[in-house]
Amino acid sequence: MPHVQVAGREPNHAPGERRDSDRRVAPFSIPDSLADLTFGERRVAGDRRRNRFPQWKRNVIGGLPIVVADRAETATAMVDEALKRRGLWRHPAYMTSTNGEVTYRCAVDPSQHAMFLQADAIHADGMPHVFVSRFKCDVPLPERVATTDLFHDVAREAGARGATMFMLGADETSNQRAAELVARRYPDVRLVGRRNGYFADEAEEIAACERISELAPDILWISMGVPREQVFIARHRHRLTTIGVIKTSGGLFDFLSGSKPRAPQWMQRIGLEWLWRMALEPRRLGMRYLKTNPYAMYLLLTQTR
């Protein structure tokens, strides 16, 4: 029987014979920086293989894997990773922090625990975590990596190396004042945009993500508090592929704006900043801390290795 070619189809080929149409074509161009590399070099040039975050040692503290890194190393790694991911259109790296309240929440709520485990790196934003690691872990945490302090380290690094930032979160007044402080204190930092953290509905959240993606900041700071910021990332991370690194920030913008004062240094050093905050907002934080802190300390002592 003579061979008949069906319109829109290629002729039949012998088994094992490869057709040109079988070849996969990448829907994107390869950057010159990669195209000039040899195959062996290109194979390990991907963001995952040189992602610094998985290379950090981790201690399980209070039931969560906490990275062993100081503030300076963390700031450098954040900017390194953010700049390396620029233009790659990948899921952004996600960094977050833990303290006594987070330790408690993750122990009693599996969904919140799962959201924290999605992070590429979890840092200790609480001195009790540092204290416990010193006698429970082979390699203790070098210091507390408080986001309010880390922000300034990252801003200096970003300004020196040209990394851009976006500030999302808090109310409009705190957000605006925090952005103004950054502009004054770090004139070399390119702050590509800002937005408060309140939305009428999910459609407004999506619109905000689309706008942020258009601006393509290297680093996105999200200051909404736990667990709102973790929920926001879980819901919209796939919409933020032009961003390099997302860092959750808790009440960062309130502290940057000056609307909430930080505890004295001596209280921070001995792990009593929570007591300072409770004294400032007894109605909002009093019962919360009295409920969460004892159980959190129990978890730190029994779920650390």
C-alpha positions in Angstrom: 0.0 0.0 0.0 1.5 3.4 -1.0 2.4 5.7 1.8 -0.1 8.5 2.4 0.9 11.8 4.1 -1.9 13.3 6.2 -2.1 17.0 6.1 -0.5 18.7 9.1 1.6 15.6 10.0 5.1 14.7 9.1 5.8 11.4 7.2 6.2 8.3 9.3 9.8 7.5 10.3 11.5 4.3 11.1 11.5 3.3 14.7 14.3 5.1 16.6 14.8 7.6 13.9 14.8 11.2 15.3 12.8 14.0 13.7 13.6 17.7 13.8 10.2 18.3 15.4 11.2 16.1 18.3 13.9 18.5 19.4 13.0 20.8 22.3 13.6 24.5 21.8 14.1 26.7 24.9 11.5 29.5 25.0 14.1 31.9 26.3 17.5 33.1 25.2 20.6 32.1 27.1 22.4 35.1 28.6 25.8 35.9 27.1 27.4 35.3 30.5 26.3 31.6 30.2 26.6 31.2 26.5 30.4 31.8 26.7 30.8 29.1 29.3 31.9 25.5 28.6 29.3 22.8 29.1 30.8 21.7 32.4 30.8 25.3 33.7 27.3 26.0 32.4 25.9 22.9 34.1 26.8 24.1 37.6 26.0 27.8 36.9 22.3 27.5 37.8 20.9 29.3 40.8 20.1 26.1 42.7 23.6 24.6 42.5 25.3 27.8 43.8 22.5 28.9 46.1 24.3 29.8 49.2 21.4 29.3 51.6 21.3 25.4 51.4 25.0 25.4 52.1 24.6 27.0 55.6 24.8 24.6 58.5 21.5 24.3 60.4 20.7 23.5 64.0 17.2 22.3 65.0 16.2 24.8 67.6 12.7 24.6 69.1 11.7 22.2 66.3 12.8 24.5 63.4 16.0 24.3 61.3 17.9 27.5 62.1 20.9 28.6 60.0 24.2 29.2 61.7 25.2 32.6 60.3 25.9 36.0 61.6 24.4 39.3 60.4 27.3 40.3 58.2 27.4 37.0 56.4 23.6 37.0 56.0 23.5 40.5 54.5 26.2 39.6 52.0 24.5 36.3 51.1 21.2 38.1 50.6 22.6 40.6 48.1 24.7 38.0 46.4 21.7 35.8 45.8 19.5 38.7 44.8 21.9 40.0 42.2 22.6 36.5 40.9 18.9 35.9 40.3 18.4 39.2 38.5 16.7 38.5 35.1 16.4 34.7 35.6 12.6 34.6 36.2 12.7 32.0 39.0 10.8 31.6 42.2 12.4 34.2 44.5 14.5 32.9 47.5 12.5 33.3 50.7 14.1 34.1 54.0 12.3 34.4 57.4 13.0 34.5 61.1 11.9 32.8 64.3 11.4 33.9 67.9 9.5 32.6 70.9 6.0 33.3 69.3 7.0 31.6 66.0 8.3 28.6 67.9 5.0 28.3 69.7 2.9 28.8 66.6 4.8 26.2 64.6 4.4 23.7 67.4 0.6 24.1 67.7 -0.3 24.8 64.1 1.0 22.3 61.4 0.0 24.7 58.6 2.2 27.5 59.9 5.0 25.0 60.5 4.7 23.9 56.9 4.9 27.5 55.7 8.1 28.2 57.6 9.7 25.0 56.3 9.1 26.4 52.8 11.7 29.1 53.5 15.2 28.8 52.1 16.6 30.1 55.3 15.3 30.7 58.9 17.3 32.9 61.2 17.0 33.3 64.9 15.5 36.7 65.8 15.5 35.9 69.5 18.3 35.8 72.1 16.8 32.7 73.9 17.5 30.7 70.7 21.1 31.9 70.8 21.5 31.1 74.5 20.0 27.6 74.1 22.3 26.8 71.1 25.3 27.5 73.2 24.8 24.5 75.4 22.7 22.2 73.3 24.3 22.4 69.8 27.8 21.4 68.6 28.1 24.6 66.7 26.2 27.4 68.5 24.6 30.4 66.7 27.1 33.2 66.5 24.6 35.9 67.3 21.0 37.0 67.0 20.0 38.0 63.5 17.3 40.5 64.3 15.6 41.8 61.1 15.5 45.3 62.4 19.4 45.3 62.6 19.9 43.1 59.5 18.0 45.7 57.4 20.7 48.3 57.9 23.5 45.8 57.0 21.6 44.8 53.8 20.9 48.5 52.9 24.6 49.3 53.2 25.5 46.3 51.1 22.8 47.0 48.5 23.8 50.6 48.2 27.4 49.7 47.5 26.6 47.0 45.0 23.6 48.4 43.2 20.8 46.1 44.5 17.3 47.5 44.4 14.6 47.2 47.1 10.9 47.4 47.5 9.1 47.9 50.9 5.7 46.2 51.3 3.8 46.3 54.6 2.7 48.2 57.7 0.1 51.0 57.5 0.5 53.9 55.1 2.0 56.2 57.6 4.7 53.8 58.9 5.5 52.6 55.4 5.9 56.1 54.0 8.1 57.3 57.0 10.2 54.2 56.8 10.8 54.7 53.1 11.7 58.4 53.7 14.2 57.3 56.4 15.9 54.8 53.9 16.1 57.6 51.3 17.8 59.9 53.8 20.1 57.5 55.5 21.0 55.4 52.5 21.0 57.7 49.5 22.9 55.1 47.4 20.1 52.5 47.8 17.6 52.5 44.9 14.2 52.0 46.4 12.1 51.2 43.4 8.8 51.4 45.3 6.7 51.0 48.4 3.2 50.0 49.4 1.3 49.5 52.7 0.3 46.0 53.6 -3.5 46.3 53.6 -5.7 45.0 50.8 -9.4 45.0 50.2 -9.4 41.5 48.7 -7.3 39.0 46.9 -7.7 40.8 43.6 -6.0 43.8 45.1 -3.2 41.6 46.4 -2.7 40.2 42.9 -2.6 43.6 41.4 0.0 44.7 43.9 2.1 41.6 43.0 1.9 42.4 39.3 3.0 46.0 40.0 5.9 44.8 42.1 6.9 42.3 39.5 7.0 45.0 36.8 9.4 47.0 39.0 11.5 43.8 39.5 13.3 44.7 42.8 16.2 42.6 43.7 15.0 42.4 47.4 11.4 42.6 48.6 10.9 43.4 52.3 7.4 42.2 53.6 6.5 43.7 56.9 3.0 42.3 57.8 3.7 40.2 60.9 3.3 36.5 61.6 1.5 34.7 60.0 0.2 37.2 57.4 3.5 37.6 55.7 4.0 33.9 55.4 0.5 33.4 54.0 1.1 36.2 51.5 4.3 34.5 50.3 2.7 31.1 50.1 -0.2 32.5 48.0 1.8 34.8 45.7 5.4 33.6 45.4 4.8 32.2 42.0 3.7 35.7 40.9 6.9 37.3 42.0 9.4 35.6 39.7 11.3 38.8 38.8 12.3 39.3 42.4 15.6 37.9 43.7 15.0 37.5 47.5 12.0 38.0 49.7 12.6 38.7 53.4 9.8 38.7 56.0 10.2 41.6 58.4 7.6 41.5 61.1 7.3 45.0 62.6 10.4 46.4 60.8 8.7 49.4 59.2 7.2 50.5 62.5 10.6 50.6 64.1 12.3 52.3 61.1 9.5 54.9 61.0 9.9 55.6 64.7 6.3 54.8 65.5 7.6 52.1 67.9 10.8 52.5 69.9 13.2 49.6 70.3 14.2 48.2 73.7 17.4 49.5 75.3 20.5 47.6 74.2 21.0 46.0 77.6 17.5 44.4 77.3 18.2 43.2 73.8 21.5 41.6 74.9 19.9 39.6 77.7 16.9 38.5 75.7 14.3 40.8 77.3 13.1 42.8 74.3 9.8 40.9 74.4 9.3 42.4 77.9 9.8 45.9 76.6 7.3 45.3 73.8 4.8 43.9 76.2 5.2 47.0 78.4 4.5 49.2 75.4 1.5 47.3 74.2 0.1 45.4 77.2 -3.4 44.9 75.9 -2.2 43.5 72.5 0.9 41.5 73.6 0.4 40.8 77.4 -1.7 37.7 77.2 -0.1 36.6 74.0 3.4 36.5 75.5 2.2 35.0 78.8 0.6 32.2 76.8 3.4 31.6 74.2 6.7 32.2 76.1 6.6 29.4 78.7 5.7 26.8 76.1 8.3 28.3 73.7 11.0 27.9 76.3 10.0 24.3 76.9 10.3 23.6 73.2 13.7 25.3 73.0 15.0 23.2 75.9 13.5 19.9 74.6 13.4 20.3 70.8 16.9 21.5 70.2 19.9 19.5 68.9 
